[in-house]
Amino acid sequence: MSDTPEHELSMPRPAGDKQPLKCNVYEYARTLVSTLTPMFPYVDEGAMVPTIALFYGQPGGDYGYFEHENTVDEVAIVFGSGATTGRGKAGLVRASARSHGVGNLLSEPDSPESFSLVSVTQRQSTGVQQKEAVAFTCASCSTEIYREEFDSTPPRRGMQKDEVGPVGHLHTIYGSARTALNYNADEKNRTCPKCGNVNAPFPLGRWGWDRYRDMTDIIREAHQSLSETASAAE
């Protein structure tokens, strides 16, 4: 029997400024516009941010590979898979290293029978800077050929709306989109300085990061337009 007082074992009541929410992984996954789409609107400091990624096979469906660094931990849970083994197999739970490779989750990325439904959860930093980096390596010799670091410090606790507006976003996706677009835009960025191999563009369309960014920006404009209309009507 535990010696810990009962009151210390009780879950604290929800914060007054955050409405308790629930979300079904499988229902939500049907609406995804991007891998790592947050399931809940809270992304300020200290928040637990569960995200969802659905990887699925199709002709020419390779997702490519990149390396990701994060100053906070990430925990992945695979909620279902088909024709997939290894890191993308159903039921797998893993805590990623702060620096880790991302990609190759599907055993057969060209097969429509291959899929993996994954949640990745991170806890936003509190009171300190949060940083991330995305890097691409040469497909021929594995030398790092392009890398961008970006600040992913979350909004201050209780200040999310003031700092990023009524519709929040996950800095990870914005920074990853920018890095991939810059990498693809110039062949020099994709040319290996060691072996000279010119690497193929990263298949950003399979990840949807730029779509998430663009749709978030449009939704913010939509919210603003309704607010302006309501103000004009008063």
C-alpha positions as CSV (number, residue, x, y, z in Angstrom):
1,M,0.0,0.0,0.0
2,S,1.3,3.4,-0.9
3,D,2.5,5.8,1.9
4,T,1.6,8.8,-0.3
5,P,-1.3,10.8,1.2
6,E,-4.5,10.3,-0.7
7,H,-4.9,14.0,-1.6
8,E,-1.5,13.9,-3.4
9,L,-2.7,11.0,-5.6
10,S,-5.8,12.8,-6.8
11,M,-5.8,14.4,-10.2
12,P,-6.1,18.2,-9.8
13,R,-9.2,20.0,-11.2
14,P,-8.9,21.4,-14.7
15,A,-7.5,24.9,-15.0
16,G,-10.3,27.5,-15.0
17,D,-9.2,29.0,-18.4
18,K,-9.0,25.7,-20.2
19,Q,-12.2,23.8,-21.0
20,P,-11.8,20.0,-20.6
21,L,-12.0,18.4,-24.0
22,K,-12.1,14.9,-25.5
23,C,-11.3,13.6,-28.9
24,N,-11.5,10.2,-30.6
25,V,-8.3,9.3,-32.4
26,Y,-10.0,7.4,-35.2
27,E,-12.8,10.0,-35.8
28,Y,-10.3,12.9,-35.8
29,A,-7.8,11.1,-38.1
30,R,-10.4,11.4,-41.0
31,T,-10.1,15.2,-40.9
32,L,-6.3,15.5,-41.1
33,V,-4.8,18.1,-43.4
34,S,-1.2,17.4,-42.2
35,T,0.8,14.9,-40.2
36,L,1.3,16.1,-36.6
37,T,-2.0,18.0,-36.6
38,P,-2.8,18.8,-32.9
39,M,-6.0,17.2,-31.6
40,F,-6.7,20.0,-29.2
41,P,-6.4,23.8,-29.4
42,Y,-4.1,24.3,-26.5
43,V,-0.4,24.8,-27.4
44,D,0.8,27.3,-24.8
45,E,3.6,26.6,-22.3
46,G,3.2,23.5,-20.2
47,A,0.4,22.1,-22.4
48,M,0.3,18.4,-23.3
49,V,0.0,18.5,-27.1
50,P,-1.2,15.2,-28.7
51,T,-1.0,15.2,-32.4
52,I,-2.1,12.7,-35.1
53,A,-0.3,11.4,-38.2
54,L,-1.8,9.0,-40.7
55,F,0.7,7.4,-43.1
56,Y,-0.8,5.4,-46.0
57,G,0.5,3.7,-49.1
58,Q,-0.2,4.7,-52.6
59,P,1.6,4.5,-56.0
60,G,4.7,6.6,-55.7
61,G,3.9,7.0,-52.0
62,D,7.4,7.3,-50.5
63,Y,7.5,9.7,-47.5
64,G,11.2,10.3,-47.7
65,Y,13.3,10.8,-44.6
66,F,14.6,13.6,-42.4
67,E,16.1,14.1,-39.0
68,H,14.3,16.0,-36.3
69,E,15.7,17.6,-33.1
70,N,13.5,18.9,-30.3
71,T,14.4,20.2,-26.9
72,V,11.3,18.5,-25.4
73,D,10.3,14.9,-25.3
74,E,8.0,13.2,-27.8
75,V,6.0,10.0,-27.1
76,A,4.5,8.0,-30.0
77,I,1.7,5.5,-29.9
78,V,0.7,3.5,-33.0
79,F,-3.1,3.2,-32.9
80,G,-3.4,0.9,-35.9
81,S,-1.5,-0.4,-38.9
82,G,-1.9,-2.6,-42.0
83,A,0.8,-4.5,-43.9
84,T,3.4,-2.7,-41.8
85,T,6.0,-4.0,-39.4
86,G,8.8,-2.4,-37.3
87,R,8.3,1.2,-36.0
88,G,4.9,1.5,-37.6
89,K,3.3,-1.6,-36.2
90,A,0.0,-1.4,-34.2
91,G,0.4,-1.2,-30.4
92,L,3.9,0.1,-30.4
93,V,4.7,2.8,-27.8
94,R,8.1,4.6,-27.9
95,A,9.7,7.7,-26.4
96,S,11.9,9.3,-29.1
97,A,15.4,10.6,-28.5
98,R,15.7,14.4,-28.6
99,S,17.5,13.8,-32.0
100,H,15.9,11.2,-34.1
101,G,15.2,10.1,-37.7
102,V,11.7,10.3,-39.1
103,G,10.4,8.4,-42.1
104,N,10.3,4.8,-43.4
105,L,7.3,3.9,-41.2
106,L,5.6,1.9,-44.0
107,S,6.9,-1.5,-45.1
108,E,5.5,-0.9,-48.5
109,P,4.8,2.8,-49.2
110,D,3.6,2.0,-52.7
111,S,0.9,-0.5,-51.5
112,P,-2.6,0.8,-50.7
113,E,-2.8,-1.9,-48.1
114,S,0.0,-0.4,-46.0
115,F,-0.8,2.2,-43.4
116,S,0.1,3.4,-39.9
117,L,-2.0,5.6,-37.6
118,V,0.3,7.3,-35.1
119,S,-0.1,9.8,-32.3
120,V,2.9,11.9,-31.2
121,T,2.6,13.8,-27.9
122,Q,4.9,16.5,-26.6
123,R,4.7,18.6,-23.5
124,Q,5.4,22.3,-24.2
125,S,8.3,23.8,-22.3
126,T,7.6,26.2,-19.4
127,G,9.7,29.3,-18.8
128,V,12.5,28.3,-21.1
129,Q,13.2,28.5,-24.8
130,Q,12.0,25.6,-26.9
131,K,14.0,24.9,-30.1
132,E,13.8,22.5,-32.9
133,A,15.7,21.6,-36.1
134,V,15.0,19.7,-39.3
135,A,17.8,18.3,-41.4
136,F,18.0,16.3,-44.6
137,T,20.7,13.7,-45.4
138,C,22.2,12.4,-48.7
139,A,20.4,9.4,-49.9
140,S,23.6,8.1,-51.3
141,C,26.1,8.5,-48.5
142,S,24.0,9.7,-45.5
143,T,25.9,13.0,-45.1
144,E,23.9,15.8,-43.7
145,I,23.4,18.3,-46.6
146,Y,20.8,20.8,-45.3
147,R,19.6,21.9,-41.9
148,E,17.5,24.6,-40.4
149,E,17.0,25.4,-36.8
150,F,13.9,27.3,-35.6
151,D,12.4,28.7,-32.4
152,S,9.4,26.8,-31.2
153,T,8.9,28.5,-27.8
154,P,5.2,28.2,-27.0
155,P,3.0,31.2,-26.1
156,R,3.1,32.1,-22.4
157,R,0.6,30.3,-20.1
158,G,-2.8,31.9,-20.5
159,M,-1.5,34.3,-23.2
160,Q,-2.0,32.1,-26.3
161,K,-4.9,34.1,-27.8
162,D,-3.0,37.4,-27.1
163,E,0.3,36.2,-28.7
164,V,-0.9,34.1,-31.7
165,G,-4.6,35.0,-32.1
166,P,-7.8,33.1,-31.6
167,V,-6.5,30.1,-33.7
168,G,-3.3,28.6,-32.4
169,H,-0.8,26.6,-34.3
170,L,2.1,24.1,-33.6
171,H,5.4,25.7,-34.3
172,T,6.8,22.3,-35.3
173,I,4.7,22.2,-38.4
174,Y,5.4,25.8,-39.5
175,G,9.1,25.4,-39.1
176,S,9.2,22.0,-40.8
177,A,7.2,23.4,-43.8
178,R,9.6,26.3,-44.2
179,T,12.6,24.1,-44.0
180,A,11.3,21.6,-46.6
181,L,10.2,24.4,-49.0
182,N,13.7,26.0,-48.8
183,Y,15.4,22.6,-49.3
184,N,13.3,21.9,-52.3
185,A,13.6,25.4,-53.9
186,D,17.3,25.2,-54.7
187,E,19.2,22.3,-56.2
188,K,22.3,23.5,-54.3
189,N,20.6,22.7,-51.1
190,R,20.1,19.1,-52.3
191,T,23.6,18.5,-53.6
192,C,25.8,16.5,-51.4
193,P,29.2,18.2,-50.8
194,K,30.8,14.8,-50.1
195,C,29.7,12.6,-52.9
196,G,28.1,15.1,-55.3
197,N,24.8,13.3,-55.5
198,V,21.9,15.6,-56.3
199,N,19.1,14.4,-54.0
200,A,15.4,14.4,-55.1
201,P,13.1,17.0,-53.6
202,F,11.5,16.1,-50.3
203,P,7.9,14.8,-50.8
204,L,6.3,17.6,-48.8
205,G,2.9,16.9,-50.3
206,R,2.8,13.6,-48.4
207,W,3.3,15.4,-45.1
208,G,1.0,18.4,-45.7
209,W,2.9,20.8,-43.4
210,D,2.5,23.7,-45.9
211,R,-1.2,22.9,-46.3
212,Y,-1.6,23.1,-42.5
213,R,0.2,26.4,-42.4
214,D,-1.8,27.9,-45.3
215,M,-5.2,26.7,-44.0
216,T,-4.4,28.0,-40.5
217,D,-3.7,31.4,-42.0
218,I,-6.9,31.4,-44.0
219,I,-9.0,30.3,-41.0
220,R,-7.5,33.2,-39.0
221,E,-8.6,35.6,-41.7
222,A,-12.1,34.0,-41.7
223,H,-12.3,34.5,-37.9
224,Q,-11.2,38.1,-38.3
225,S,-13.7,38.8,-41.1
226,L,-16.6,37.6,-39.0
227,S,-15.5,39.7,-36.0
228,E,-15.3,42.7,-38.3
229,T,-18.8,42.0,-39.6
230,A,-20.2,41.6,-36.1
231,S,-18.6,44.9,-35.0
232,A,-20.0,46.7,-38.0
233,A,-23.5,45.5,-37.2
234,E,-23.4,46.8,-33.7
